[in-house]
Amino acid sequence: MTDIKFSIVMLAYNCEKFIGKCLDSLINQDYPERNYEILITDDGSKDSTGSICDEYASKYPFIHVTHTENHGTSYARNVSIPKCKGD
């Protein structure tokens, strides 16, 4: 079992131009990947943001994506927070 030290909660909405660069930055940190997780809530994006997130999640087991209808940032954040496994 992994020892997840912290969880990164990320909200995404119509950010296909930037989401890949953001996720690459998080993935390329020096911190060991087995010690953190990235939880993304796609808040009903109308562009390819959700698909891009799904591609990353299929490549990296520490990335988890949830898709919701657009309800705003508070709702999207509250979807991911209960799923956090980090300390």
C-alpha positions as CSV (number, residue, x, y, z in Angstrom):
1,M,0.0,0.0,0.0
2,T,1.2,3.5,-0.8
3,D,1.8,6.2,1.8
4,I,0.1,9.2,0.3
5,K,1.5,12.3,2.1
6,F,-0.7,14.9,0.3
7,S,-3.4,15.3,-2.3
8,I,-3.6,17.9,-5.0
9,V,-7.1,19.0,-5.8
10,M,-7.4,20.5,-9.2
11,L,-10.5,22.0,-10.8
12,A,-10.7,22.2,-14.6
13,Y,-13.1,24.0,-16.9
14,N,-12.5,24.7,-20.5
15,C,-8.7,24.9,-20.1
16,E,-7.5,22.6,-23.0
17,K,-4.8,25.0,-23.9
18,F,-3.2,24.9,-20.5
19,I,-4.2,21.7,-18.7
20,G,-1.4,19.6,-20.2
21,K,1.3,22.0,-19.2
22,C,-0.1,22.2,-15.7
23,L,-0.2,18.4,-15.3
24,D,3.3,18.0,-16.7
25,S,4.5,20.5,-14.1
26,L,2.9,18.5,-11.3
27,I,4.1,15.2,-12.6
28,N,7.7,16.4,-13.0
29,Q,8.2,17.4,-9.4
30,D,11.1,15.8,-7.5
31,Y,8.6,14.5,-4.9
32,P,8.1,10.7,-5.3
33,E,4.9,10.1,-7.2
34,R,3.9,7.2,-4.9
35,N,3.6,9.7,-2.1
36,Y,1.0,12.0,-3.6
37,E,-2.1,12.0,-5.7
38,I,-3.7,14.4,-8.1
39,L,-7.5,14.6,-8.0
40,I,-9.1,16.5,-11.0
41,T,-12.7,17.5,-11.2
42,D,-13.7,18.4,-14.8
43,D,-16.6,20.8,-14.1
44,G,-18.5,20.2,-17.3
45,S,-15.9,21.5,-19.8
46,K,-17.2,22.1,-23.3
47,D,-13.8,21.7,-25.0
48,S,-11.4,18.7,-24.8
49,T,-10.3,19.4,-21.2
50,G,-12.0,16.2,-19.9
51,S,-10.4,14.0,-22.6
52,I,-7.0,15.4,-21.9
53,C,-7.4,14.7,-18.2
54,D,-8.6,11.2,-18.9
55,E,-5.5,10.6,-21.1
56,Y,-3.2,11.6,-18.2
57,A,-5.2,9.4,-15.7
58,S,-4.7,6.4,-18.0
59,K,-0.9,7.0,-18.0
60,Y,-0.4,7.8,-14.4
61,P,-2.1,5.8,-11.6
62,F,-1.8,8.6,-9.1
63,I,-4.1,10.9,-11.2
64,H,-7.9,10.5,-10.7
65,V,-10.5,12.4,-12.7
66,T,-14.2,13.0,-11.9
67,H,-16.5,14.5,-14.5
68,T,-19.5,16.6,-13.4
69,E,-22.0,18.9,-14.9
70,N,-21.0,22.6,-14.6
71,H,-21.9,23.8,-11.1
72,G,-19.0,26.1,-10.3
73,T,-15.8,26.0,-8.3
74,S,-17.2,25.3,-4.9
75,Y,-19.2,22.3,-6.0
76,A,-16.3,20.9,-8.1
77,R,-13.9,21.3,-5.1
78,N,-16.3,19.6,-2.8
79,V,-16.6,16.7,-5.1
80,S,-12.9,15.9,-4.8
81,I,-12.1,16.7,-1.2
82,P,-13.9,13.7,0.3
83,K,-11.8,11.4,-2.1
84,C,-8.5,12.7,-0.8
85,K,-6.2,10.1,0.7
86,G,-3.4,12.4,1.7
87,D,-2.5,13.3,5.3
